[in-house]
Amino acid sequence: MALRPKAAGNAFLMFLGLPFILAGLAVGVFYGGMLWDWYQARAWVEVPCILESSTLRDHMERRSSGSTRDTLMNEAVASYRYTYLNRQYQGDRVSFSLGADNFGDFQERVSNVLMEARNSGGAFRCFVSVVRPEESVLFREARWTLLLFTSVFPLLFPLVGANFFWTGLKARRERARLHGLQSRYPGQPWRWKPEWAEDWIQPQNRSLPWVWTAVTGWMFLVWGPMLYALMVDSDVTWANPVSLIGCLPAIPLGVCGVLTLRTWWQHERPVPQVHVEPLPILTGGPLFAEVALPLKERNLPLQSVLEAQLSCYKESKVWDHRRNTSIQRELRWKDTQSVQMLSAIHEERGSRVTVAFDIPASIPAEDQQPIGTAEFDFVSWVWELELNWDGQKWSYDMPVYAPNQPLVAHSPEAQAAAQGQREVQEAQSAAFRLWQMQNLDADELQMHLAKRHIDFTFEGESKVSLSFDLPLRRFAKARGLPIFFTFIWVSIAVGMARSDLPLIFPLLWGGTSLLLLWLLTALFKSRTLHLDDQVMKIAWKLGPYAQNLRVHREEIVRFRVSNAGLRVNGERYTAVYLTRQGGDKIVILDGLPGERVAESLVLLLEQWRKQA
């Protein structure tokens, strides 16, 4: 089965998120350590002490050799002695800071206080641990500048990493569910989408509170203890209005909390569901659907109206003059039906309303996917349901497919629908022929592919037979720069790992080094591709590892040119991938010389897919 490439892409996202998560947690260790020290010090007792020495030590942090901007950092240092339970101890801890810094004027203020106390005789006070009297500190208050700055890293980095990791994990789960639905409903692609698998279709715009809950929960976990420390015992005072900035995280925390509660409230509300029978919905025929309204809508006034709108959208990929792509959405057809609640059937669990639409045969369906410069690139059918008594609008993805057999034109309406279907097919064929004229023929393709040492075999006029052999030499000119850059990057990571730098730096550099090495493996894969009457055989080899895939022609929805191209030394390396029913994307050809060659190959592959 053709599962490996998609699984590798999902694994890539999961792997990409790990360095962010680990880096954020690494900084979180220092951040949590400061808060833990402050929390423990609240139970320490105040004891008189004698200052023996105190000074403000300057530390100049040198930048790179090419930079003239060095950073001056300060650290208040002191030594003192104190007596606790008739025993004398020595201490040198001034605060819970992590050394020299330049966050605000805390170090200077503390140093001035200590200098005044020392000039006045040296009498001062310290805070001593009851459990371990040898542990003491002169200033135990929490610093808002240091805590606020440090909290950004354990807050944002794990959230970004978790987003990548969850996206990959979710894709793997959806993919496994898709294959389960394919096994459960063979030959019924309209049931392969999770929202279509059950008898009742759920709205696709229903609120999902899990994301807001996770984000708000993490914000509260990171910022909650800090805000508590700043409110109880810190250098935040009304006398210094600037210090109130330390309490600003309470605003986004409160906003996210309110939004989370609102999302949960919306999620728990019953939502309308749509039941369509029979499935799939076919163009050129009627659509009969039942809308199930929740129990709370049962006692509505009889003059209430339910608005139902069925729309067909064309989604096209558009390139600008800089070759940047964007998705343009265009409405192709829509129909609106208004249903009075007077006709609703009331039951114990709620109400049911029947809605009907007539879909013209000339409108494209889900499974009609022309290529290149054809009339459209992608089609989506959307059912929008609006309840005019509460202003809520729900959106449903509709499984609209084209009939397998031509329409039988008996009635005038059927004849008009058949004529419309023929016209749209002729327009698509004309656009397809125009696009075909702009592309390369088989001989020209062989000539261009030979420049990358790619063997290409094309046989027959009416029956397409294709085979490709993509050796390692196709990337011979493209490997030098990526290998050199990766070598330098990995060398820096090894140097950091053997140095005394904080853990976060070798952790980040090491994680990105592994990522670069993983990406570099794509330049060392050899591929083969062979197409027979019904099956596409895909194989790749990376050193001792190899993978063989088989994809049946009926499973393939379309072929496309990948946007993630590689450009090295002015030469373009493009790739072609296929999309299976259910959304799986598999790279089948890479290292191709330019987009024109790739588009021409897509044309030949589409001819093979559509042949009878």
Rosetta blueprint (number, residue, H / E / L):
1 M L
2 A L
3 L L
4 R H
5 P H
6 K H
7 A H
8 A H
9 G H
10 N H
11 A H
12 F H
13 L H
14 M H
15 F H
16 L H
17 G H
18 L H
19 P H
20 F H
21 I H
22 L H
23 A H
24 G H
25 L H
26 A H
27 V H
28 G H
29 V H
30 F H
31 Y H
32 G H
33 G H
34 M H
35 L H
36 W H
37 D H
38 W H
39 Y H
40 Q H
41 A H
42 R L
43 A L
44 W L
45 V E
46 E E
47 V E
48 P E
49 C E
50 I E
51 L E
52 E E
53 S E
54 S E
55 T E
56 L E
57 R E
58 D E
59 H E
60 M E
61 E E
62 R L
63 R L
64 S L
65 S L
66 G L
67 S L
68 T L
69 R L
70 D L
71 T E
72 L E
73 M E
74 N E
75 E E
76 A E
77 V E
78 A E
79 S E
80 Y E
81 R E
82 Y E
83 T E
84 Y E
85 L L
86 N L
87 R E
88 Q E
89 Y E
90 Q E
91 G E
92 D L
93 R L
94 V L
95 S L
96 F L
97 S L
98 L L
99 G L
100 A L
101 D E
102 N L
103 F L
104 G L
105 D L
106 F H
107 Q H
108 E H
109 R H
110 V H
111 S H
112 N H
113 V H
114 L H
115 M H
116 E H
117 A H
118 R H
119 N H
120 S L
121 G L
122 G L
123 A E
124 F E
125 R E
126 C E
127 F E
128 V E
129 S L
130 V L
131 V L
132 R L
133 P L
134 E L
135 E L
136 S E
137 V E
138 L L
139 F L
140 R L
141 E L
142 A E
143 R L
144 W H
145 T H
146 L H
147 L H
148 L H
149 F H
150 T H
151 S H
152 V H
153 F H
154 P H
155 L H
156 L H
157 F H
158 P H
159 L H
160 V H
161 G H
162 A H
163 N H
164 F H
165 F H
166 W H
167 T H
168 G H
169 L H
170 K H
171 A H
172 R H
173 R H
174 E H
175 R H
176 A H
177 R H
178 L H
179 H H
180 G H
181 L H
182 Q H
183 S H
184 R H
185 Y L
186 P L
187 G L
188 Q L
189 P H
190 W H
191 R H
192 W L
193 K L
194 P H
195 E H
196 W H
197 A H
198 E L
199 D L
200 W L
201 I E
202 Q L
203 P L
204 Q L
205 N L
206 R L
207 S L
208 L L
209 P H
210 W H
211 V H
212 W H
213 T H
214 A H
215 V H
216 T H
217 G H
218 W H
219 M H
220 F H
221 L H
222 V H
223 W H
224 G H
225 P H
226 M H
227 L H
228 Y H
229 A H
230 L H
231 M H
232 V H
233 D L
234 S E
235 D L
236 V L
237 T L
238 W L
239 A L
240 N L
241 P H
242 V H
243 S H
244 L H
245 I H
246 G H
247 C H
248 L L
249 P L
250 A H
251 I H
252 P H
253 L H
254 G H
255 V H
256 C H
257 G H
258 V H
259 L H
260 T H
261 L H
262 R H
263 T H
264 W H
265 W H
266 Q H
267 H H
268 E H
269 R L
270 P L
271 V L
272 P L
273 Q E
274 V E
275 H E
276 V E
277 E L
278 P L
279 L L
280 P L
281 I E
282 L E
283 T L
284 G L
285 G L
286 P E
287 L E
288 F E
289 A E
290 E E
291 V E
292 A E
293 L E
294 P L
295 L H
296 K H
297 E H
298 R L
299 N L
300 L L
301 P L
302 L L
303 Q L
304 S L
305 V E
306 L E
307 E E
308 A E
309 Q E
310 L E
311 S E
312 C E
313 Y E
314 K E
315 E E
316 S E
317 K E
318 V E
319 W E
320 D L
321 H L
322 R L
323 R L
324 N L
325 T E
326 S E
327 I E
328 Q E
329 R E
330 E E
331 L E
332 R E
333 W E
334 K E
335 D E
336 T E
337 Q E
338 S E
339 V E
340 Q E
341 M H
342 L H
343 S H
344 A L
345 I E
346 H E
347 E L
348 E L
349 R L
350 G L
351 S E
352 R E
353 V E
354 T E
355 V E
356 A E
357 F E
358 D E
359 I L
360 P L
361 A L
362 S L
363 I L
364 P L
365 A L
366 E L
367 D L
368 Q L
369 Q L
370 P L
371 I L
372 G L
373 T L
374 A L
375 E L
376 F L
377 D L
378 F E
379 V E
380 S E
381 W E
382 V E
383 W E
384 E E
385 L E
386 E E
387 L E
388 N L
389 W L
390 D L
391 G L
392 Q E
393 K E
394 W E
395 S E
396 Y E
397 D E
398 M L
399 P L
400 V E
401 Y E
402 A L
403 P L
404 N L
405 Q L
406 P L
407 L L
408 V L
409 A L
410 H L
411 S L
412 P H
413 E H
414 A H
415 Q H
416 A H
417 A H
418 A H
419 Q H
420 G H
421 Q H
422 R H
423 E H
424 V H
425 Q H
426 E H
427 A H
428 Q H
429 S H
430 A H
431 A H
432 F H
433 R H
434 L H
435 W H
436 Q H
437 M H
438 Q L
439 N L
440 L L
441 D L
442 A H
443 D H
444 E H
445 L H
446 Q H
447 M H
448 H H
449 L H
450 A H
451 K L
452 R L
453 H L
454 I L
455 D E
456 F E
457 T E
458 F E
459 E E
460 G L
461 E L
462 S L
463 K L
464 V L
465 S E
466 L E
467 S E
468 F E
469 D E
470 L E
471 P L
472 L H
473 R H
474 R H
475 F H
476 A L
477 K L
478 A L
479 R L
480 G H
481 L H
482 P H
483 I H
484 F H
485 F H
486 T H
487 F H
488 I H
489 W H
490 V H
491 S H
492 I H
493 A H
494 V H
495 G H
496 M H
497 A H
498 R L
499 S L
500 D L
501 L L
502 P L
503 L L
504 I H
505 F H
506 P H
507 L H
508 L H
509 W H
510 G H
511 G H
512 T H
513 S H
514 L H
515 L H
516 L H
517 L H
518 W H
519 L H
520 L H
521 T H
522 A H
523 L H
524 F H
525 K L
526 S E
527 R E
528 T E
529 L E
530 H E
531 L E
532 D L
533 D L
534 Q L
535 V E
536 M E
537 K E
538 I E
539 A E
540 W E
541 K E
542 L E
543 G L
544 P L
545 Y E
546 A E
547 Q E
548 N E
549 L E
550 R E
551 V E
552 H E
553 R H
554 E H
555 E H
556 I E
557 V E
558 R E
559 F E
560 R E
561 V E
562 S L
563 N L
564 A L
565 G L
566 L E
567 R E
568 V E
569 N L
570 G L
571 E E
572 R E
573 Y E
574 T E
575 A E
576 V E
577 Y E
578 L E
579 T E
580 R E
581 Q L
582 G L
583 G L
584 D L
585 K E
586 I E
587 V E
588 I E
589 L E
590 D E
591 G E
592 L E
593 P E
594 G L
595 E H
596 R H
597 V H
598 A H
599 E H
600 S H
601 L H
602 V H
603 L H
604 L H
605 L H
606 E H
607 Q H
608 W H
609 R H
610 K H
611 Q L
612 A L
